[in-house]
Amino acid sequence: MNESKYQEALNYLYSLTQSGIKLGLKNTAQLLQYFGDPQLNTPTIHIGGTNGKGSTAAITESILKASGYKVGLYTSPHLLDFRERIQINRKMIEKQQTVDLVFKVKSAVESLNIPITFFEFGTVLAFLYFHEQNTDINVIEVGLGGRLDATNLCKAEISIITSISLDHTQYLGEDLEQITFEKASIIKESGTVFADIPEERLFQIANSMSRKCKAEIYRLGVDFHVSPEAGNIGNNSFRYRSGSRVLNNLTLPLNGHFQRNNAGLALSACLALKKCGLDIEEEHMRQGLRMVSWEGRLETVFSNPTVVLDCAHNEASVRNMTMELRENYKFSRCFIVLGLMQDKKVDDVIKILSQLGDQFFLVSVNPPRGETPDNLAQKLKIYNKPSQIFETVAKALEAVKQSANQDDLICITGSIFLVAIAKKLLSDENTFFNSGNTLHSNE
């Protein structure tokens, strides 16, 4: 493997981020047509929504993999390595294959003379790779929105819509009705849809779109159900019911009550694959749930003190995270290492976190898009929360390490950029929390 060529390929990919975010299908469609529309040759489960898309994709993939199928998984963003985005049976695309495909697609972009964004390029890369590797089924996560997202060119027999809340309002609209329309626009003609949309007015938008597409839509809490097992001390042993089909004592290693909802969506989607000729047995569903992993989401990486990583970045996900930490983690004080992006509802996020955190360690992430720590500190003063500002994530982690006792909780949250940097630093056990503490690895 030529490392310099790999670095050259990555440099080209990341140069495309300067194009920013551009919603629209024209350029991606033209590029995919150039390659013979590889995305149309494989059955696909397409997953949209605001929160829980990645977890639902990981759960779905794990069940299908346990069933013996060759499963393409495309998710975003990545934590530590671009290749996390493109996996088959949870094995990242090889570096050499990345190099070959990057230059292959780059040549096509130049030949067609079309502008392309980082996400559009990565989506074409994934579809090409899965086609070349002859996957049995692909699990594709929407990047942003749905209607105009590059992934919406896939052939999705089954669509999943996870929970919907306000996020990326500058692209998707300022109200939940418009956002629901954008998300539900992944519904395909004569497809099958599974949705976690409890609000009636929002569900009716998705329901109306399903009728127009002659698609069947099934709603969590109405057509299929998940519930915690009675008397269970752990928070993620649960029961699934759909019609006469009941599965008791299902276990999921992902923390969070909302992950049961995501698992219910994944189970329903997998059970519906019979129309694609794929059979999923109960033992494989159970095994897939037990084996699923998804990093950076309520991920406990150390104990004594407890250190939790979570990519919660909008009001709904932050509220879910704080509820889970209060209900299922025992701690004396909570120290929050925080970095946020400017385009989030920063005031709302700070208000929720102020009810959990005793002290805040503030950092800047991904400037200039990141919110300044000075602004975060000013907002925390409203709630009389002490905070410190640090030049780097490493310095913030070193400071919180000195402050925390063994019975405290350290929560690192607010941005996937922050979680990614922290995860890399924390992976060196000799550098952080090395005084007889326990490292939990989910890798």
C-alpha positions in Angstrom: 0.0 0.0 0.0 1.4 3.4 -1.1 0.8 5.7 1.9 1.6 8.8 0.0 -1.0 7.9 -2.6 -3.6 7.3 0.1 -2.8 10.7 1.7 -3.1 12.3 -1.8 -6.5 10.7 -2.2 -7.6 12.0 1.3 -6.2 15.5 0.6 -8.3 15.6 -2.6 -11.4 14.4 -0.7 -11.1 16.9 2.1 -10.4 19.7 -0.4 -14.0 19.2 -1.6 -15.3 20.3 1.9 -14.6 23.8 0.7 -17.6 23.5 -1.5 -19.7 23.4 1.7 -23.2 21.8 1.8 -25.2 21.8 -1.4 -28.6 20.1 -1.5 -29.6 18.8 -4.9 -29.5 15.6 -6.9 -28.4 16.7 -10.4 -24.6 16.4 -10.1 -24.7 13.1 -8.2 -27.2 11.6 -10.6 -25.1 12.6 -13.5 -22.0 11.0 -12.0 -23.8 7.8 -11.0 -25.2 7.5 -14.5 -21.7 7.8 -15.9 -20.9 4.6 -13.9 -24.1 2.8 -14.9 -26.2 3.6 -11.8 -24.6 1.1 -9.5 -26.9 2.1 -6.7 -29.9 0.6 -8.5 -28.6 -3.0 -8.5 -28.9 -3.9 -4.8 -31.8 -4.0 -2.3 -31.5 -1.1 0.1 -32.7 0.0 3.5 -32.6 3.8 3.5 -32.6 5.6 6.9 -33.6 9.2 7.5 -34.6 11.3 10.5 -33.1 13.8 12.8 -31.7 11.7 15.7 -30.8 8.0 15.8 -30.1 7.5 12.1 -26.6 6.1 12.6 -27.6 3.9 15.6 -30.6 2.5 13.6 -28.3 1.8 10.6 -25.8 0.0 12.9 -28.5 -2.1 14.5 -30.0 -3.0 11.1 -26.6 -3.9 9.7 -25.8 -6.1 12.7 -29.0 -8.1 12.3 -28.4 -8.6 8.6 -24.8 -9.5 9.1 -25.7 -12.1 11.8 -28.2 -13.5 9.3 -25.2 -14.4 7.0 -25.7 -11.6 4.4 -23.0 -9.4 2.9 -24.0 -6.0 4.0 -22.9 -2.6 2.8 -23.1 0.1 5.4 -22.8 3.8 4.5 -23.0 6.3 7.4 -21.8 9.8 8.2 -20.0 11.6 9.7 -17.0 9.6 10.8 -15.2 9.8 14.1 -11.6 9.0 13.5 -11.1 7.7 9.9 -12.9 8.6 6.7 -13.2 4.9 5.8 -15.6 4.4 8.7 -18.2 5.8 6.4 -18.0 2.9 3.9 -18.0 -0.6 5.4 -19.0 -4.2 4.4 -19.9 -6.4 7.3 -18.4 -3.8 9.6 -15.0 -3.9 7.9 -13.9 -0.6 6.6 -13.0 -0.2 2.9 -9.3 -0.9 2.5 -6.9 2.0 1.9 -5.9 0.7 -1.6 -9.5 0.4 -2.6 -10.1 3.9 -1.4 -7.2 5.2 -3.5 -8.4 3.3 -6.6 -12.0 4.5 -6.3 -11.1 8.1 -5.4 -9.0 8.6 -8.5 -11.6 6.7 -10.6 -14.4 9.0 -9.5 -12.1 12.1 -9.7 -11.4 11.2 -13.3 -15.1 11.0 -14.1 -15.8 14.3 -12.3 -13.1 16.0 -14.4 -14.4 14.3 -17.6 -18.0 15.5 -17.0 -16.8 18.9 -15.7 -19.3 19.0 -12.9 -18.9 20.6 -9.4 -19.1 18.1 -6.6 -19.2 18.3 -2.8 -17.4 16.1 -0.3 -20.6 14.3 0.6 -21.7 13.7 -2.9 -18.3 12.3 -3.9 -18.3 10.0 -0.8 -21.8 8.8 -1.7 -20.8 7.9 -5.2 -17.7 6.2 -3.8 -19.8 4.0 -1.5 -22.3 3.0 -4.2 -19.5 2.0 -6.5 -17.7 0.1 -3.9 -20.8 -1.9 -2.8 -21.5 -2.7 -6.4 -18.0 -3.9 -7.1 -18.0 -6.0 -4.0 -21.4 -7.5 -4.9 -23.2 -6.9 -1.6 -26.5 -8.7 -0.9 -28.1 -5.6 0.7 -27.1 -2.0 1.6 -28.0 0.0 4.6 -27.7 3.7 3.7 -27.9 6.6 6.1 -29.2 10.0 4.9 -26.6 12.7 5.2 -28.9 15.8 5.6 -32.6 16.0 5.1 -33.7 13.5 2.6 -35.5 14.9 -0.4 -32.4 16.5 -1.9 -29.7 14.4 -0.2 -27.3 12.5 -2.5 -28.3 9.2 -0.9 -31.9 9.6 -2.1 -30.8 8.2 -5.5 -30.6 4.7 -4.1 -33.1 1.9 -4.8 -34.8 1.6 -1.4 -37.4 -1.0 -1.0 -37.6 -0.1 2.7 -37.3 3.3 4.2 -36.9 4.1 7.9 -37.7 7.5 9.5 -36.3 7.9 13.0 -37.3 10.6 15.4 -37.7 14.1 14.0 -36.7 17.4 15.7 -35.4 20.8 14.8 -31.9 20.7 13.3 -30.1 22.2 10.3 -33.0 24.6 10.0 -31.0 26.8 7.6 -31.3 24.0 5.1 -34.5 22.2 6.0 -36.8 24.8 7.3 -37.7 26.5 10.6 -40.7 24.3 11.5 -41.2 20.6 12.1 -43.8 20.2 9.4 -41.3 21.3 6.7 -38.5 19.2 8.2 -40.9 16.1 8.3 -41.6 16.7 4.6 -37.9 16.8 3.8 -37.2 13.6 5.8 -40.2 11.7 4.5 -39.2 12.4 0.9 -37.0 9.3 1.0 -40.2 7.2 0.7 -40.1 5.4 -2.6 -42.8 4.2 -5.0 -44.5 1.0 -3.8 -42.0 0.9 -0.9 -42.4 0.0 2.8 -41.9 2.6 5.5 -41.3 2.3 9.2 -41.6 5.5 11.2 -41.0 6.8 14.7 -43.3 9.8 14.5 -45.5 10.1 17.6 -46.9 13.5 16.8 -50.1 13.1 14.9 -49.8 16.2 12.7 -46.3 15.2 11.6 -47.2 11.6 11.0 -50.0 12.7 8.7 -47.5 14.4 6.5 -45.5 11.2 6.1 -48.7 9.2 5.8 -49.9 11.4 3.0 -46.6 11.1 1.2 -46.8 7.3 1.5 -50.3 7.2 -0.1 -49.0 9.3 -3.0 -46.2 6.8 -3.5 -48.5 3.8 -3.0 -46.2 2.8 -0.2 -47.1 1.0 3.0 -46.3 2.9 6.2 -46.1 1.4 9.7 -45.8 3.5 12.9 -44.0 2.8 16.1 -46.4 2.7 19.0 -49.3 1.9 16.7 -48.4 -0.9 14.3 -45.4 -2.3 16.1 -44.3 -1.7 19.7 -41.2 -1.9 22.0 -41.3 -1.8 25.8 -38.7 -2.4 28.5 -38.9 -5.9 30.1 -40.8 -5.7 33.4 -38.5 -5.9 36.5 -35.4 -5.5 34.4 -32.7 -3.6 36.2 -30.7 -2.8 33.1 -32.1 -0.2 30.8 -31.9 -2.0 27.5 -33.5 -5.4 27.8 -36.8 -5.1 25.9 -39.8 -6.6 24.2 -40.8 -6.2 20.6 -44.3 -6.8 19.3 -45.7 -6.6 15.7 -49.1 -8.1 15.2 -49.1 -11.6 16.5 -45.2 -11.7 16.5 -43.7 -11.2 20.0 -40.1 -11.3 20.9 -39.3 -11.2 24.6 -36.0 -10.6 26.4 -34.2 -8.9 23.6 -30.9 -7.3 24.7 -29.1 -4.3 23.3 -25.7 -3.1 24.4 -26.3 0.5 23.3 -27.3 2.7 26.2 -30.4 4.9 26.1 -34.2 4.3 26.2 -34.4 5.8 22.7 -32.2 3.0 21.4 -35.0 0.6 22.0 -37.1 2.6 19.5 -34.3 2.5 17.0 -34.0 -1.3 17.5 -37.8 -1.6 16.9 -37.4 0.2 13.6 -34.5 -2.0 12.6 -36.3 -5.2 13.6 -39.4 -4.2 11.6 -37.3 -3.3 8.5 -35.4 -6.6 8.6 -38.6 -8.6 9.0 -40.0 -6.9 5.9 -37.1 -8.1 3.8 -39.0 -11.2 2.7 -40.3 -9.3 -0.3 -36.6 -9.0 -1.4 -36.1 -12.7 -0.9 -34.1 -12.3 2.4 -35.2 -14.3 5.4 -34.3 -13.2 8.9 -34.6 -15.8 11.6 -35.3 -15.0 15.3 -32.0 -16.3 16.5 -30.2 -14.0 14.1 -32.2 -11.0 15.2 -31.3 -11.7 18.8 -27.6 -12.3 17.9 -27.5 -9.1 15.8 -28.9 -7.0 18.6 -26.5 -8.5 21.2 -23.5 -7.8 18.9 -24.2 -4.3 17.7 -21.7 -1.5 18.4 -21.9 2.2 17.7 -19.2 4.5 19.1 -19.6 8.0 20.5 -23.2 7.6 21.6 -23.5 7.3 25.4 -20.3 5.4 25.1 -18.6 4.8 28.5 -14.9 4.7 27.9 -13.6 4.8 31.5 -14.8 4.2 35.0 -13.6 5.7 38.3 -14.4 8.4 37.3 -17.0 7.5 34.7 -16.2 9.1 31.4 -19.0 9.2 28.8 -18.7 10.3 25.2 -21.9 11.4 23.4 -22.3 13.2 20.1 -25.6 14.9 21.2 -25.6 18.3 19.5 -29.2 19.5 19.2 -31.9 20.1 21.8 -33.7 16.8 21.4 -30.6 14.6 21.6 -29.1 16.6 24.5 -32.3 16.2 26.4 -32.3 12.5 25.8 -28.6 12.2 26.9 -29.1 14.2 30.1 -32.2 12.1 31.0 -30.2 8.9 30.5 -27.3 10.1 32.5 -29.5 11.1 35.4 -31.5 7.9 35.4 -28.9 5.2 34.7 -25.6 6.6 36.0 -24.6 7.1 39.6 -22.3 10.0 40.3 -21.5 12.7 42.8 -20.7 15.6 40.5 -20.9 16.0 36.7 -18.1 17.7 34.8 -19.0 18.6 31.2 -16.3 19.1 28.5 -18.2 21.0 25.8 -17.7 22.4 22.3 -20.6 23.4 20.1 -21.2 24.5 16.5 -22.6 28.0 15.9 -25.5 26.7 13.7 -27.1 24.8 16.6 -29.7 26.1 19.1 -26.9 27.0 21.5 -29.0 28.8 24.1 -31.4 25.8 24.3 -28.6 23.3 24.6 -26.8 25.3 27.3 -30.1 25.6 29.3 -30.5 21.8 29.3 -26.9 21.0 30.1 -26.8 23.6 32.9 -29.3 21.4 34.8 -26.9 18.5 34.6 -23.4 19.9 34.8 -21.7 21.2 38.0 -18.7 22.6 36.1 -17.9 23.2 32.4 -14.6 22.8 30.5 -15.0 24.7 27.3 -13.2 24.3 24.0 -13.4 25.6 20.5 -14.1 23.0 17.8 -13.8 23.3 14.0 -13.3 27.0 13.8 -14.6 29.2 12.3 -17.9 27.2 12.4 -17.5 26.4 16.0 -19.1 28.6 18.8 -16.4 30.5 20.7 -15.8 29.2 24.3 -16.1 32.9 25.5 -19.7 33.0 24.2 -20.5 29.6 25.9 -19.0 30.9 29.2 -21.2 34.0 29.0 -24.3 31.9 28.4 -23.4 29.6 31.4 -23.1 32.6 33.7 -26.9 33.1 33.3 -27.3 29.8 35.2 -24.5 30.5 37.7 -22.4 27.6 36.3 -18.6 27.9 36.7 -16.6 27.3 33.5 -13.0 27.3 32.3 -11.8 27.9 28.8 -9.0 25.8 27.2 -7.0 26.3 24.0 -7.1 22.5 23.2 -9.2 19.5 24.0 -6.1 17.8 25.5 -5.7 20.6 28.0 -9.4 20.5 28.9 -9.1 16.7 29.5 -6.0 17.2 31.6 -7.8 19.8 33.7 -11.0 17.7 34.2 -8.8 14.7 35.1 -7.3 16.8 37.9 -10.7 18.0 39.1 -12.7 14.8 39.1 -12.9 12.3 41.9 -13.6 8.6 41.4 -17.3 8.9 42.1 -17.8 11.8 39.6 -19.0 11.7 36.0 -17.2 13.3 33.1 -19.4 13.9 30.0 -17.7 14.9 26.8 -20.3 16.2 24.4 -21.7 18.9 22.0 -20.0 18.2 18.7 -18.8 15.1 16.9 -15.6 17.0 16.2 -15.0 17.2 20.0 -15.9 13.6 20.6 -13.6 12.5 17.8 -10.6 14.4 19.2 -11.3 13.3 22.7 -11.7 9.6 21.7 -8.3 9.7 20.0 -6.7 11.2 23.1 -8.5 8.9 25.5 -7.4 5.8 23.6 -4.0 6.3 25.1 -4.6 4.9 28.5 -1.1 5.8 29.7 -1.8 9.5 29.1 -5.3 9.9 30.6 -7.0 8.4 33.7 -4.2 6.0 34.3 -4.3 5.7 38.1 -5.8 2.3 38.3 -8.9 3.1 36.3 -10.7 0.8 34.0 -10.9 1.3 30.3 -14.0 0.0 28.5 -13.5 -0.7 24.8 -16.4 -1.1 22.5 -14.2 -1.7 19.4 
